[in-house]
Amino acid sequence: MRTNLEIYGTDDVPKIPEAVCNQRIKLLKDRLDMLLAPHFMEQDSDLINTVIKARDFWLTMRNGEEL
């Protein structure tokens, strides 16, 4: 993974506001709950994995961690 220094040329990169991250995380949690509701044979595993990756990304952003 690349660091902020490599990507932006500085380590002084503004943090994404926690409220923005939390809104996205909530939307993704609700979407994941909806995707997991059907029987597992009817679930779209690719979409579920994409939503999980997006949720994990925003959790990382909220916590101020580098990817």
Order of alpha helices (4+ residues) and beta strands (2+ residues): alpha-alpha-alpha
